[in-house]
Amino acid sequence: MAALWMLSVSLLLGAWVIDSFISPSQPPLLNFGHLVFFDPSKVHTPSTKEEILSIVYDALENGHHIRVLGSGHSRLAIALSEDVMVSLHKYRGIFKFDKAASQVTVKGGTTIGEVVRYLDERGLALPSLPAITDQTITGAISTATHGTGVEFGNLATMVTGLELVTGEGETLSLSEANHPIIFKAALVSMGLLGVITKVTLQCVPAFRLQESLEPLSLDDCIRQLPTLATSGHHVKLWTELYSGTCAVIRMNRTEQEVTGNGVMRILDIKWRLMEPFLFLSSWFQSQLPSIMRFIASYINIFPAYSLVDKSYNVFVPTPYFPSNLQTEIAVDRSKCTDAFQLLRNMVLDNRIPVNLITEVRFVRSDDIWLSPSYQRDGCYLTLMLYNPSDKTVSSYFSAFYQELVRMNFTPRVHFGKYFDLEPHQLYDAYPRLPEFLKIRQELDPSGLFLNQLMRTTFGL
Ligand SMILES: Cc1cc2nc3c(=O)[nH]c(=O)nc-3n(C[C@H](O)[C@H](O)[C@H](O)COP(=O)(O)OP(=O)(O)OC[C@H]3O[C@@H](n4cnc5c(N)ncnc54)[C@H](O)[C@@H]3O)c2cc1C
């Protein structure tokens, strides 16, 4: 036992030392997790709208292709350009604040974290946030990035207006009142319709959240899934399939005073201690079920706790989370239990080496064409793997997606994470896709904003 702990501490230190020597370049040419290397022939970092326009005109004139890079947090090469890459990290900041309407307009390179901190100083907040806030607002809305809560939509649903520079170099101001059709297409568009240079967000009064973690058995969790989903304002489930454990994390609005977050530091240490075992599990896959049961019982990764803090501190979990590959698949919330059961059976029956938790979150339906919650309340299953082989990725991520298709769950993927699908499967899942592609053709007739992945995915 002592030897195992020694090994875990040395592996942990090793990982930390390696990480300290990798300093991020500006703009990032490696995506988050260093899984995709960007190697464009040219990188532009404009700091004014005029510079953005001249990059577009120049690319049009010279037959180049452009992709816009946010913070590079997407898992696949969706932001990758083999040609010209535009990073807006110098085109950031608050453009306009409308106190009376509780709206803020930000430049395209602004991160979610920068926006929420600015809002907090003015007594405002965004109603729901994802698990980190280092992404740019524009990158996040472009992939329908979301938090959790049956009454809360993804980030793109908070947008009341945006400015888009199209593939013909034209600037469009889009909102429900102005070009409402293009607006619905552009909100979640993976950079396919042009460069989003400005975004206006509808804010709400700042609020505090009480977060609590309730440990449950996985069987109880699955049995009670529909009621658990509505048992708080923002509910998410962290499950571990081999040990049969589950954590129900509820975040509820509260007037209570802010508590210390010492409990998060304990959780942080626990998750760090877990990493060496995960590392071992990726080499000794046949021992994986025992390793996961060991982690669950000895490290107790789901301890009960409760804390109160400002909403954005609670939405964004502070504990360390081992870097991992993820795919996220949304199904109709009414089919959540069946989809989760299907996943569990598939993993346990085939002894798939799943060495991290599986997360379940909930997102309210919307009317944004390429949103995974388009016209249906969503149950989002996040499948995670630590240090996986290609074989595991396809026997788990791709196999589960294909099984959901086969069983008529009409799954929709998160475009900011791993996906591997046929274009015709997109047509089945997104009824407005033909109209989206028609608008894409009109706004970008020369395919200025296409890259290889987008061509393959959308069959262009
Ligand atoms: C640690 C981690 C935690 C995460 N947590 C969550 C979570 O809780 N919920 C969730 O839903 N997702 C989550 N994600 C996924 C993440 O939110 C998305 O991948 C998001 O798109 C990343 O934003 P970005 O700024 O890094 O954009 P990038 O990854 O750089 O780009 C994403 C897409 O947006 C396009 N784009 C970027 N900027 C513009 C622009 N100005 N105009 C036009 N197109 C543009 C790019 O071309 C690309 O197609 C997480 C990712 C990581 C790495």
The ligand as an SDF file (V2000), in Angstrom:
LIG
                    3D

 53 58  0  0  0  0  0  0  0  0999 V2000
  -11.5720   21.9810  -19.6500 C   0  0  0  0  0  0  0  0  0  0  0  0
  -12.7600   22.2040  -20.5500 C   0  0  0  0  0  0  0  0  0  0  0  0
  -14.0090   22.3360  -19.9630 C   0  0  0  0  0  0  0  0  0  0  0  0
  -15.1300   22.5170  -20.7780 C   0  0  0  0  0  0  0  0  0  0  0  0
  -16.3570   22.6290  -20.1750 N   0  0  0  0  0  0  0  0  0  0  0  0
  -17.4540   22.7310  -20.9360 C   0  0  0  0  0  0  0  0  0  0  0  0
  -18.7480   22.8140  -20.3380 C   0  0  0  0  0  0  0  0  0  0  0  0
  -18.9060   22.8120  -19.1190 O   0  0  0  0  0  0  0  0  0  0  0  0
  -19.8200   22.8950  -21.1720 N   0  0  0  0  0  0  0  0  0  0  0  0
  -19.6960   22.8740  -22.5180 C   0  0  0  0  0  0  0  0  0  0  0  0
  -20.7080   22.9160  -23.2040 O   0  0  0  0  0  0  0  0  0  0  0  0
  -18.4830   22.8360  -23.1110 N   0  0  0  0  0  0  0  0  0  0  0  0
  -17.3730   22.7670  -22.3600 C   0  0  0  0  0  0  0  0  0  0  0  0
  -16.1400   22.7230  -22.9600 N   0  0  0  0  0  0  0  0  0  0  0  0
  -16.0580   22.8740  -24.4240 C   0  0  0  0  0  0  0  0  0  0  0  0
  -15.7930   24.3490  -24.8070 C   0  0  0  0  0  0  0  0  0  0  0  0
  -16.6680   25.2110  -24.1300 O   0  0  0  0  0  0  0  0  0  0  0  0
  -16.0060   24.5420  -26.3180 C   0  0  0  0  0  0  0  0  0  0  0  0
  -15.1120   23.7240  -27.0130 O   0  0  0  0  0  0  0  0  0  0  0  0
  -15.8470   25.9980  -26.7700 C   0  0  0  0  0  0  0  0  0  0  0  0
  -16.2110   26.1020  -28.1170 O   0  0  0  0  0  0  0  0  0  0  0  0
  -14.4170   26.4850  -26.6230 C   0  0  0  0  0  0  0  0  0  0  0  0
  -14.3470   27.8750  -26.8550 O   0  0  0  0  0  0  0  0  0  0  0  0
  -13.0220   28.5250  -27.4670 P   0  0  0  0  0  0  0  0  0  0  0  0
  -13.0550   29.9830  -27.2220 O   0  0  0  0  0  0  0  0  0  0  0  0
  -11.8470   27.7910  -26.9650 O   0  0  0  0  0  0  0  0  0  0  0  0
  -13.2570   28.2420  -29.0150 O   0  0  0  0  0  0  0  0  0  0  0  0
  -12.3380   27.4080  -30.0320 P   0  0  0  0  0  0  0  0  0  0  0  0
  -12.2210   26.0160  -29.5310 O   0  0  0  0  0  0  0  0  0  0  0  0
  -11.0870   28.1270  -30.3210 O   0  0  0  0  0  0  0  0  0  0  0  0
  -13.2880   27.4480  -31.3190 O   0  0  0  0  0  0  0  0  0  0  0  0
  -14.5370   26.7910  -31.3060 C   0  0  0  0  0  0  0  0  0  0  0  0
  -15.2850   27.0940  -32.6070 C   0  0  0  0  0  0  0  0  0  0  0  0
  -15.7440   28.4340  -32.6040 O   0  0  0  0  0  0  0  0  0  0  0  0
  -15.2560   29.1260  -33.7580 C   0  0  0  0  0  0  0  0  0  0  0  0
  -15.0040   30.5070  -33.3580 N   0  0  0  0  0  0  0  0  0  0  0  0
  -14.2750   30.9370  -32.3090 C   0  0  0  0  0  0  0  0  0  0  0  0
  -14.3040   32.2750  -32.2630 N   0  0  0  0  0  0  0  0  0  0  0  0
  -15.0620   32.6980  -33.2990 C   0  0  0  0  0  0  0  0  0  0  0  0
  -15.4490   33.9900  -33.7930 C   0  0  0  0  0  0  0  0  0  0  0  0
  -15.0950   35.1210  -33.1950 N   0  0  0  0  0  0  0  0  0  0  0  0
  -16.2220   34.0230  -34.9090 N   0  0  0  0  0  0  0  0  0  0  0  0
  -16.5990   32.8980  -35.5320 C   0  0  0  0  0  0  0  0  0  0  0  0
  -16.2620   31.6640  -35.1070 N   0  0  0  0  0  0  0  0  0  0  0  0
  -15.5030   31.5770  -34.0100 C   0  0  0  0  0  0  0  0  0  0  0  0
  -14.0030   28.3780  -34.1580 C   0  0  0  0  0  0  0  0  0  0  0  0
  -13.6960   28.5700  -35.5190 O   0  0  0  0  0  0  0  0  0  0  0  0
  -14.4150   26.9480  -33.8640 C   0  0  0  0  0  0  0  0  0  0  0  0
  -15.1920   26.4390  -34.8920 O   0  0  0  0  0  0  0  0  0  0  0  0
  -15.0050   22.5650  -22.1890 C   0  0  0  0  0  0  0  0  0  0  0  0
  -13.7320   22.4620  -22.7730 C   0  0  0  0  0  0  0  0  0  0  0  0
  -12.6210   22.2850  -21.9680 C   0  0  0  0  0  0  0  0  0  0  0  0
  -11.2670   22.1760  -22.6070 C   0  0  0  0  0  0  0  0  0  0  0  0
  1  2  1  0
  2  3  1  0
  2 52  2  0
  3  4  2  0
  4  5  1  0
  4 50  1  0
  5  6  2  0
  6  7  1  0
  6 13  1  0
  7  8  2  0
  7  9  1  0
  9 10  1  0
 10 11  2  0
 10 12  1  0
 12 13  2  0
 13 14  1  0
 14 15  1  0
 14 50  1  0
 15 16  1  0
 16 17  1  0
 16 18  1  0
 18 19  1  0
 18 20  1  0
 20 21  1  0
 20 22  1  0
 22 23  1  0
 23 24  1  0
 24 25  2  0
 24 26  1  0
 24 27  1  0
 27 28  1  0
 28 29  2  0
 28 30  1  0
 28 31  1  0
 31 32  1  0
 32 33  1  0
 33 34  1  0
 33 48  1  0
 34 35  1  0
 35 36  1  0
 35 46  1  0
 36 37  1  0
 36 45  1  0
 37 38  2  0
 38 39  1  0
 39 40  1  0
 39 45  2  0
 40 41  1  0
 40 42  2  0
 42 43  1  0
 43 44  2  0
 44 45  1  0
 46 47  1  0
 46 48  1  0
 48 49  1  0
 50 51  2  0
 51 52  1  0
 52 53  1  0
M  END
$$$$
